[in-house]
């Protein structure tokens, strides 16, 4: 008997020792404590949020241009992570949570998969060949590029097209597979990490530990956007940047792949200590309070109970309405996180690095501040459930009002010959037509977008060739690596403006006057802040909408599933599709029936499309929040009347003072009077 007991004790000690397999050196045992695990799980949450919620969003426009992807395809790439998370979170939480498995090791293995997926995302850069600044294989970055040429042979694009089509196909497939691997790897972090901490720390310390972990995760997206801003300023091939290309050039592609290698390294680095943590940390049993679980009232005793519990949950009006409200609000947030940097680039014609800095330094912090503020308000004013419902109604209404002015903070599209403006001022442009009598014999390529600007008329052209230019003069600026190109002898210039002595265009798009950038960023901060203010109050309503702790877990799990399935997965796809609907100039694709990346958008209509969808979702969210509030009031009235019918035994006068709603229980007169002798009264209800 003693031998068996000793073996059991030795086995238990092994379960609390750090190491790998049979290797448990004494020097590692000092890390078998909650603070060490907190450091590692926080680092894992930070790495995951940097990669998924920050960095990937920051480089979407870069890979869009590099691999000729559409915004809808970008949405599919982003949503593939969420889709994988929905599926594998259930599997990981079920199998990984079993007592015989080491949850910390599962998280470590997940980080290995995340690192592999991050490396795979960068793979197209290494196997796809060097990025070519121009698709014209017979032209180089010399003084004859993009000029009007009478020889059609110089615009033969067949070989470049074949290479480009193959590159686009496999790059998109690799991005999808990589995102799915990242989704599998990230699944254990937020499912097994909190439960491992909960079982290994004192109950009064758990909120602090969990708060630190989630704070690190909240900080990740901002850091990811800032890292993206830094890497995008580097050329895609840092060792061989073209001497005449700058970040402001249309042909600039940043070093998007570097961040994925960094995140891959971070994932592997964090995985090593996580794989060495034991099944149970080496702590005294008396330091862990064992909570007695309340009776489950038959909940979850069998898989057969699931349909019954689902029906019960989805007929719970308060839970259903608040869940749908959260779905609508988070759909807006998800769309903003994925495409707000692209929107800033498109609307205000700023480089990707600056758009990422604005997103990382303004938009993401506003979400963090909003989440904290919502929780503080509820705690500070000690709001009842009905009070929280009123707070959510007010927040939703204010957020909708703040969103409306964004419709009027757009800009005007610049003049682009043959796209937004006809070549001749007296002509009418009905469809995109890049050909005119001034360039019809130039055999201009439409595969390459190298805009030039006629500053006299404020008119831009797709290229110097489309402007009918025959001569280029390159001026090197002292102290600067870039050069200035002036194109002259341009046949099309006289069509759009009166004759001038200049008759020349310069490289680059014409500048657009738009002074709404600062007001837009401020309003966007307020919109995201208000939406996120509702997160904690909505969570409280979710938890209080069901009775037992077991039902709360099920209610939160189903709400999480709805959030992923209805908001996080489809939102990037349909927001990307809305972007595509406003494209007015597509990159031609060599593959029949397919278009490449969008070159120009309808700037005037883009705010109405994007924020029109956001307002539509906000209206639906407001309706569901209002229904949530009305359901809370109704449930409060029922509860109060039932307590009155019971002779007022459960009424708590101290809680009643918090309520401001008065309900009538006249409908219960007969039963109340006969059973308890209580006369019809008006009752101040409370939750």
Order of alpha helices (4+ residues) and beta strands (2+ residues): alpha-alpha-alpha-alpha-alpha-alpha-alpha-alpha-alpha-alpha-alpha-alpha-alpha-beta-beta-beta-beta-beta-alpha-beta-alpha-alpha-alpha-beta-beta-alpha-alpha-beta-alpha-beta
